[in-house]
Amino acid sequence: MVRISYPDEIQEFFSEIIPEIVKILNPEYVLIAGSFAKESWLYNSDLLISDFEFEFICKKKWSNQKKKSLLQELNNKYSYDIDLKGHILSNVKNKIFSNFSSKKTKYISLNFYDTFCQPQILYSKNNMPFNIKMNIDEVPTWEAWRLFTNRQGELLEYFFISNKKINEKYYWIKIFESIADAYLIINKKYEKNISKKISNFNKELIDNDIEVSDTCRNSYDNIHKSLKAREDHRLENYDINLSKEKMLLVVKSWAKYFENKLIDGENMPHYKNFYTSYLMSETIQRKYVEFTNRFNIESSNLIRLIKHPGLISFNFKFYNLNISWRHIILLSISSMNDEFLNEKNEYRRTRSILNNILPKNTTNRLTNKELEIMVINYWKILR
């Protein structure tokens, strides 16, 4: 395992917070995930804007109440944004990335890969090494599409309902970095380390890909700049030399590339558009819901319902358990982004997709602004 050299303020923060996690949750290991595991954390001038994603691993189930109380205490005590996620040791070793499942899925999620492939260990109870052997081949094309779609969701959230406190550059860096990540996942050249990622996402690779459009190919410099800003840990180093309209066109062009790759990779039926092909696929929704049992869609939906009981409302088909809410909301984000870029502000296709989980009269009576807010709020719960 490669040890990362963190700035003094981050090292000091780790030295304060790890004993608190260990004292309350008694884990075997504590890891740091996200940008701090990828060496791609960001400062905006002297302000650290990356959040801290701590992952703890226990031999047996921990107290959710203790974890919840600890997380609340830590976020009240420190000025950083902190997240805390737990895993059962035997599950991790068996590559079971959902704590609600007892069996390994047929794939590895990108989050699981980034966290446990060459993990950044901040604490080990017995000073034992920890690593799970895995290969990027185990991460499917769907995970590349999901990553890019979620970044579109973050960008839409910024446009529609954000309080604009965070510099807009931050969202553009994230979505351009996700383009590189998704492309490398599809081409089996992905590395989580930012320096290795920059090396692998080279211009020659893009230029030699006949399926990449000219718009995508010409966006290489901007994508490379976003990766370099990550490597330098400086948001201000990201010099955007494209207009907002041109950047949105780049996002649209790469979305088309990832959609085509997903259709081919999953042998989805070919219809007039990607969204119909996705909805008419008999397998994709059952493959990617983090469960392996015969009722995996129902299980996935029920877990979300248990965690967010507010879904039981007059405007949500909580009884529709035969279609994956997770997939529908990702499709809605993708469709809304496409229609937003095309200035088709009636969002007719997005409304049609949402009718799978919302009554038709609900989507029809919403204004565009109300629909945008609803989609973003459901996306934050269901994704």
Secondary structure as the mmCIF struct_conf table of DSSP 4:
data_model
#
loop_
_struct_conf.conf_type_id
_struct_conf.id
_struct_conf.beg_label_comp_id
_struct_conf.beg_label_asym_id
_struct_conf.beg_label_seq_id
_struct_conf.end_label_comp_id
_struct_conf.end_label_asym_id
_struct_conf.end_label_seq_id
HELX_LH_PP_P HELX_LH_PP_P1 VAL A 2 ILE A 4
HELX_RH_AL_P HELX_RH_AL_P1 ASP A 8 LEU A 25
BEND BEND1 GLU A 28 GLU A 28
STRN STRN1 TYR A 29 ALA A 33
TURN_TY1_P TURN_TY1_P1 GLY A 34 GLY A 34
HELX_RH_AL_P HELX_RH_AL_P2 SER A 35 LYS A 38
TURN_TY1_P TURN_TY1_P2 GLU A 39 GLU A 39
STRN STRN2 TYR A 43 ASN A 44
TURN_TY1_P TURN_TY1_P3 SER A 45 ASP A 46
STRN STRN3 LEU A 47 LEU A 48
HELX_LH_PP_P HELX_LH_PP_P2 SER A 50 ASP A 51
STRN STRN4 PHE A 52 CYS A 58
BEND BEND2 LYS A 59 LYS A 60
HELX_LH_PP_P HELX_LH_PP_P3 LYS A 61 SER A 63
HELX_RH_AL_P HELX_RH_AL_P3 ASN A 64 LYS A 77
BEND BEND3 TYR A 78 TYR A 80
STRN STRN5 ILE A 82 ILE A 88
HELX_RH_AL_P HELX_RH_AL_P4 LEU A 89 LYS A 93
TURN_TY1_P TURN_TY1_P4 ASN A 94 LYS A 95
TURN_TY1_P TURN_TY1_P5 ASN A 99 PHE A 100
BEND BEND4 SER A 102 LYS A 103
BEND BEND5 LYS A 106 TYR A 107
HELX_RH_AL_P HELX_RH_AL_P5 LEU A 110 PHE A 116
BEND BEND6 CYS A 117 GLN A 118
STRN STRN6 GLN A 120 SER A 124
TURN_TY1_P TURN_TY1_P6 LYS A 125 ASN A 126
HELX_RH_3T_P HELX_RH_3T_P1 ILE A 136 GLU A 138
BEND BEND7 VAL A 139 VAL A 139
HELX_RH_AL_P HELX_RH_AL_P6 THR A 141 PHE A 160
TURN_TY1_P TURN_TY1_P7 ILE A 161 ILE A 161
BEND BEND8 ILE A 166 ILE A 166
HELX_RH_AL_P HELX_RH_AL_P7 GLU A 168 ILE A 186
TURN_TY1_P TURN_TY1_P8 ASN A 187 LYS A 188
BEND BEND9 LYS A 192 ASN A 193
HELX_RH_AL_P HELX_RH_AL_P8 ILE A 194 ASN A 200
BEND BEND10 PHE A 201 PHE A 201
HELX_RH_AL_P HELX_RH_AL_P9 LYS A 203 ASP A 207
TURN_TY1_P TURN_TY1_P9 ASN A 208 ASN A 208
TURN_TY1_P TURN_TY1_P10 ILE A 210 GLU A 211
BEND BEND11 VAL A 212 VAL A 212
HELX_RH_AL_P HELX_RH_AL_P10 ASP A 214 ASN A 218
TURN_TY1_P TURN_TY1_P11 SER A 219 SER A 219
HELX_RH_AL_P HELX_RH_AL_P11 TYR A 220 ASP A 232
TURN_TY1_P TURN_TY1_P12 HIS A 233 HIS A 233
STRN STRN7 ARG A 234 ARG A 234
HELX_RH_3T_P HELX_RH_3T_P2 LEU A 235 ASN A 237
BEND BEND12 LEU A 242 LEU A 242
HELX_RH_AL_P HELX_RH_AL_P12 LYS A 244 GLY A 265
TURN_TY1_P TURN_TY1_P13 GLU A 266 ASN A 267
BEND BEND13 LYS A 272 ASN A 273
HELX_RH_AL_P HELX_RH_AL_P13 PHE A 274 MET A 280
BEND BEND14 GLU A 282 THR A 283
HELX_RH_AL_P HELX_RH_AL_P14 ILE A 284 LYS A 287
BEND BEND15 TYR A 288 GLU A 290
BEND BEND16 ASN A 293 ASN A 293
TURN_TY1_P TURN_TY1_P14 ARG A 294 PHE A 295
HELX_RH_AL_P HELX_RH_AL_P15 ASN A 296 LYS A 307
HELX_RH_3T_P HELX_RH_3T_P3 PRO A 309 LEU A 311
BEND BEND17 SER A 313 SER A 313
TURN_TY1_P TURN_TY1_P15 PHE A 314 ASN A 315
BEND BEND18 PHE A 316 PHE A 316
TURN_TY1_P TURN_TY1_P16 PHE A 318 TYR A 319
BEND BEND19 ASN A 322 ILE A 323
HELX_RH_AL_P HELX_RH_AL_P16 TRP A 325 LEU A 341
TURN_TY1_P TURN_TY1_P17 ASN A 342 GLU A 343
TURN_TY1_P TURN_TY1_P18 ASN A 345 GLU A 346
HELX_RH_AL_P HELX_RH_AL_P17 ARG A 348 LEU A 354
TURN_TY1_P TURN_TY1_P19 ASN A 355 ILE A 357
BEND BEND20 LEU A 358 LEU A 358
HELX_RH_AL_P HELX_RH_AL_P18 LYS A 360 ARG A 365
BEND BEND21 LEU A 366 LEU A 366
HELX_RH_AL_P HELX_RH_AL_P19 ASN A 368 LEU A 382
#
